[in-house]
Amino acid sequence: MSVSSEIIDSIKKDERPWFIPALLAVPSLGAGIIKLNLWLAISIAVAVLIVTVLVTMALGRFKDWIILIIQRMSTFVLFPLSVVLRILLV
């Protein structure tokens, strides 16, 4: 019997609950699938941690830039506004 026929037979017999993958019926393939899933999970977790740190650092930089822009713009707006008000009030 080939691997595919074993899988099809096990699905037809319905010996296991529906949520267990049929490929786990063959021990050599099952171990390989588990190793692949673990490798993928670890790879994705490491990537997520790296991206999280980079995004956090970028948001901190954006916060600093926004504070700087707000301070500069308030200076640029308040000075001409004070001049115009002084002219109007005199």
C-alpha positions in Angstrom: 0.0 0.0 0.0 1.2 3.5 -0.8 1.1 6.4 1.6 -1.9 8.0 -0.2 -3.9 4.8 -0.1 -3.2 4.5 3.7 -4.4 8.1 4.2 -7.5 7.5 2.1 -8.3 4.3 3.9 -7.9 5.9 7.3 -10.2 8.7 6.3 -12.8 6.3 5.0 -12.7 4.2 8.2 -13.0 7.5 10.3 -10.9 6.0 13.1 -9.8 9.3 14.4 -11.6 12.6 15.3 -12.0 15.0 12.4 -9.5 17.6 13.7 -6.4 15.3 13.6 -4.7 15.6 10.2 -4.7 12.5 8.1 -1.0 12.8 7.3 -0.2 12.1 11.0 -1.4 8.5 10.3 1.9 7.7 8.7 4.6 8.0 11.4 7.5 9.3 9.2 5.3 12.0 7.6 3.7 12.9 10.9 7.1 13.6 12.6 8.2 15.7 9.6 5.0 17.7 9.6 5.4 18.4 13.4 9.0 19.5 12.9 8.0 21.7 10.0 5.2 23.3 12.1 7.6 23.9 14.9 10.2 25.4 12.6 7.6 27.7 11.0 6.2 28.8 14.4 9.6 29.6 15.8 10.6 31.5 12.6 7.3 33.5 12.7 7.8 34.3 16.4 11.3 35.6 15.9 10.2 37.8 13.0 7.2 39.1 15.1 9.5 40.0 18.0 12.0 41.9 15.7 9.2 43.8 13.9 7.6 44.7 17.2 10.8 46.2 18.5 11.3 48.1 15.2 7.7 49.4 15.2 8.0 50.5 18.8 11.2 52.4 18.0 9.7 54.0 15.0 6.6 55.2 16.9 8.9 56.7 19.5 10.7 58.6 16.7 7.4 59.8 15.2 6.3 61.0 18.7 9.5 63.1 18.9 9.0 64.5 15.4 5.4 65.4 16.1 6.4 67.2 19.3 9.1 69.1 17.5 6.7 70.1 14.6 4.0 71.2 17.1 6.5 73.4 19.0 7.9 75.0 15.8 4.4 75.5 14.3 3.1 77.1 17.5 6.1 79.5 17.4 5.5 80.3 13.7 1.8 80.9 14.3 2.0 82.8 17.6 4.5 85.4 16.6 2.7 86.7 13.5 -0.6 86.5 15.4 0.8 88.6 18.2 2.1 91.2 15.7 -1.3 91.4 14.0 -3.1 91.7 17.3 -0.7 94.4 18.5 -1.3 96.4 15.3 -5.0 96.0 15.6 -5.1 97.0 19.3 -2.9 100.1 18.9 
